[in-house]
Amino acid sequence: MFLRYVGYKKSWIFLFLALLGLTDVLILLDHGIAVNASSMIYLNVLFLFVVAVFLVWRYKTETKYAAALAARSENITEDWIETLPEPVFFPDVVTSEALRSADLFYRRKLSDVKQAQLIENDFTASWIHEVKAPLTAMKLTIDANRNDPAIRKIEAEWLRIHLLIDRQLHMARLPSLESDYVLEPASVRRLAAEEVRDLASWCMEKNIAVEFEGEDGEVVTDRKWCRFIIRQLLTNAVKYSPEGGTIRIATGVTGNGNAMLVIKDEGPGIPAHDLPRIFDKGFTGGNGRIQNAATGIGLYLAQTVASKIGITLGASSGQNQGTALRMIFTAKNDFESVRRGMLT
């Protein structure tokens, strides 16, 4: 920073040196002033020493505010404006006032954006609830006429609309997930079975069989959000499974004692170079582009929710070998710690 300060003050340094040079020239040209060479050298050295000391002193005093700002910029927190150093010199005062004005301006802009987003989310949630009414009426009509083949076809399309609306509702609630989080004991297999039952019409349309295997696991989690994750993984498996294929749902416990759920399909699989990106927002991969069936949002939402409620998602696949999507319940929340302490 000292070299930058010297560069900043180069005009002043040039002025000091110019004045010293002018003084030397005047002494040499004025024959009325008798100064020997040693005195001239002494005068120049003394002048340069005083300037150097003055420069170092001003550097320490004038850059104290800038140094404090630089240190705070490396670790900015939400209340950074309250930790600004106290300005001393006029440029520092102007900088401090500009930073405070900018902070206030962008806080107001952020507040406006959040307010607009809140209104939009409320509108979306309200619209979804309004749409659910005719969908419920349609479902009652479908249940009353299941023997009609046309009705069964309509049911499959109704399910797709229902899943899209349900996903949109969860997206609207996602920012406030923490306030909508309820922990309770649950059976991993039962959670998966409930989702399979809801997707039964889609599986029947594609003649897809669902098989359960392994030992059940007991977890403490939020049932609604956990089922949402399973729904995204399961719909992904149904979507890419071939006609007459089989989806295997395995439950069990890992070596670390964590409950696990694996959903494996017999689809085309995921190339190795695409596998690390399947949970990225908007990523559809080669299969999604070929089949024009992927939106790149389902697995991203599943990963987002999983990270919030303490579930680890993973995937393994190979070309033409199907895909296995894995859920591991790794979080140790306070509720689970208390429950296990009571059991022991």
N, C-alpha and C positions, 0 to 999 in steps of 0.2 A: 504493500500500500504506500510505502514511503516514496518509491520511484514514481508512482502515479501522482502523488502529491507534488513531487518536484516538477513533473511535467505540467501539472495544473498551474503551478506558480512560476513557470518559466519566464513569463513576461516581467515579473518582479525581479527575478534573478538577473535577467538581462539588463534591467534598469540599474540595479546595484553595480553590476560589472561595468556598465557604460559610464556611470558616475565616477567609479574608481579610475577608469581609463581617462576620463576627462580631467580628473584631478591630477593624474600623472602628467598629462600633456601640458596643462597649465603651469605646473611646477617646472617642467623642463623648458618651456618657452619664456617664462617670466625670469629675466636675468636678475630681478631684484630679490628673488628668493633663492638663497643658497642652501641647497640640500645635497648631501653626498649620497653615493649609491647605496650604502648600507642603511641609511635612514629611509630611502625610498623603498627598499626591500622590506624593512621593518614595518613601514606604513601599510604597504600592500598586504603583507601577511596578517597584520593586526586587523585590517579591514575585512579580509576574507574570513578570518576566524570569528569575528563578531557576526558576520552575515550567516555563517554556518550554524553558530549557536542559536541565533535568532530563528533560523529556518527550522531547526530541530524543535525548539520550544513551541513555535507556532504549529508545527506538525502535530505535536502531542495534544495541544489544546483544541485545534480546529477540527481534527479528525476523530475526536472522541465520540461524537454523535454518530458519524458515519460508521465507525467501527462497531458501535453498539447495534446499529441497524443491520449491518452485515451479519453479526452473530445471531440476531433474532431471525433473520431470513432463512437461516439453515434449519430452523425448527419452529415453523409457524404453527400457532395454535389458534383456536377460535377466538380467544380473547387477546390476540396479539396487539390490538390497538391500545389496550389498557397497559401494556408493558413497554410502550415506547419510552425511550430515554428522554430526559428533560432537556430541551434545546437551550443553548446558551447564546450563540451568535445569530445574527439576523437570517442568514441563509438556512440555518437549522430550524429556526422558527417557521419560516415559509414552508420548508419541507414537511415539518410536523403538521402544520395546518392543512397542507395539500393531502397528506396521507389520511388525516381524520375526515376530511371532506369526501375523499374517494371511498373510504370505508362506509360512511353514512349513506352515500349515494348507492353503492352496490348492495348494501343491506336492504335498502328500500326496494331496489329492483328485485332482489331475491325474494323479499316478502310478497311483492306483487305476483311473481311467478308462482310461488307456493300457493298463494290464494287462488290464482287462476287454475292451477293444477287440482286443488282441492275441490273447486266448483266442478271441474270437468269430471273428476272421479265420482263425485256425488251424483252428477247427471248420468254417468255411465252405469253406476250401481242402480240408480232409480230406473233407468231404461231396461236394464237386464231383468229386474224384478217385474216390470210390466210385461216383458216378453214371456216370462216364465208362466204367466197365467194361461195364455192360449196354448203354450206347449203342454201344460198339464192337461188341458182339455183334450188336446190331440192324443195324449198318451192314454187317457181313459177310453177314447174312441177306439184306439188301436187294441187295447186289452179286451175290449168287448167284441172284436171282430178278428181274432187271431187266426181263424180257420181260412180266411181269405188270403190267397197268395199275394195279391196286390197289396194288402195291408201289411204283410210281413216285409215287403220291399219298402213300403213307406216307413215302417218302423226303423229300418236301418238308416234311412236318410234322416229321420227324426233324431236318431241317436247322434249323428254327426253334428247336427245343429245344436243339440243339447250340450255336447262336449265343447263346442266352440264358445257358446254363451257361458258355460260354467268356467271355462278357462279365462274368459274376459273378466268375469266377476272376481276370480282369484287375483288376476293382475291388478284390478282396481283396489283390492284389499291388501296387496302385498306391501305397500309402504307402511301400513299400520299393523303389520303382522305381530309385532311384539305385544301390542295391546290386545290382540285377539288370540293369544297363545294360552292353551289350557292343557296341562299335563295330566295324564291318566294312564293306568296300566292298560295294555292292549296286546292281543295276540297277533303276531306278524302274519301268520297264515290266514287268520280271519279277515284282516284288513285287505289282503290280496284277494281272498275269495269274494268279498263284497264288491270289489272292482270288477272281477271276472263276471259276476252275475249282472252287473250293470251293462257290461259290454257283450252280453250273450248274443243279442240279435246280430251284431256285427260279425261275431265269430261264426254264427250259424250261416250267415250269408256267404261267407268265404269257406265254409265247411272246415273250420279250424278247430282242432281239439286242444284242450288245456289240461295238462297233467300236473299234479302236485307231488312233490317228493321231499324227503328229508324230515327232520324233526322240527316241530314248531318252536318258536322262541317268544319269550315274554319281554316286552319293552315298556318303558314309560315315555310317552311321547304325546304330541298333539294329534289326535286321530284324524281330524279334518285335513290338516295340512300334510300329514303323512299319506293319507289316501290320495291327495292331489298329486304327490310325487309318484306314487305307484301308478296312478291313472295315466300320467304322461309316459312312463316307461312301457306300460302295457299297450296303450294305443299305438306307440311307436312299433312295438312288436307285431301287433295285428296288422298294421298298415303295410309292413314289409314282408309279412309271412305269405308264402305262396298258397294258392287254392289247395285245400286238403292237407295243409301242413299242421304241425303240432307246436304248441308253446309250452315249454316246461318251466314251472315255477318251483324253485328249490328254496327251502328254508332250513336254517341251521344256526350253529354257533361257531364263531371263529376260534382260533387257538387262544386269543386274548380274552375270550369270554363274551364277545360282543355278538348280538343277534345279527343275522344276515339274511337277505332276501335276494335271490338271483332269478331274473326273467330271461330265458333264452329262447330265441326264435330260430326258424330254419330259412331265414331270408337270404338275400344275396351277400350279406356280410359287409363289412366296412374295410376298405383298404388301409394298410398300416399307416400311410401318410396322412389319412383323414382322421384316424382315431383320436389323436390328441386334441382335436378341434370340435368334436361333436357337441360339447357343452357350451360352445361359443355362441353368442347371440347372432342370429341370421345365417349361421353356417348350415348348408343343406347337403353338401358333399356331392359326389358323383351320382350316387343312387337317387338322391332327392331330385337332382336336375333331370335325370333320365326319365323317372316316373312322374315328375311334376306333381309330387304328392307332399313334399316337405315344405314347411314354412320357416324352419330354423329357429323356432321360438319355444317349442315344447320342452326339449331337453335343457335349454337355457333356463327356463322358469323352474324346472325341477332342480337344477343345480343351485339356483338362487335361493329357493326355499330350503333346500337341504342344508346349505351353509348356515342358514339362520336358526334351524332347529336341531343342529348337531348330528346330521346324517352325512356320511361320506358316500359319494357316488363314484362308480368306476365302470369301465367297459372293457371287454375283450372280444376280439373278432378276427376273422380272416376272410379273404376273398372266397365267396361261395361256401362259407362254413357257418353262416348264421352269426348272430350277435348276442352276447350275454351282457345284460345290464345289471349292475350289482349295487345293492344298498347295504351299508354297514352302519349300525346304530352305535356310534362311538362316543357320543356326548355324555359327560357326567354332570348332570345338572343338580342343583341343590335339592330338588324334590327326590331325585333318585338316590342321592347320598343319604338323606334322612330315612328313606324307605329301607335301604339296605342295612342301615345302622339299627333300625328297629327289628329287622329279621334276624340279625346276628346277636 
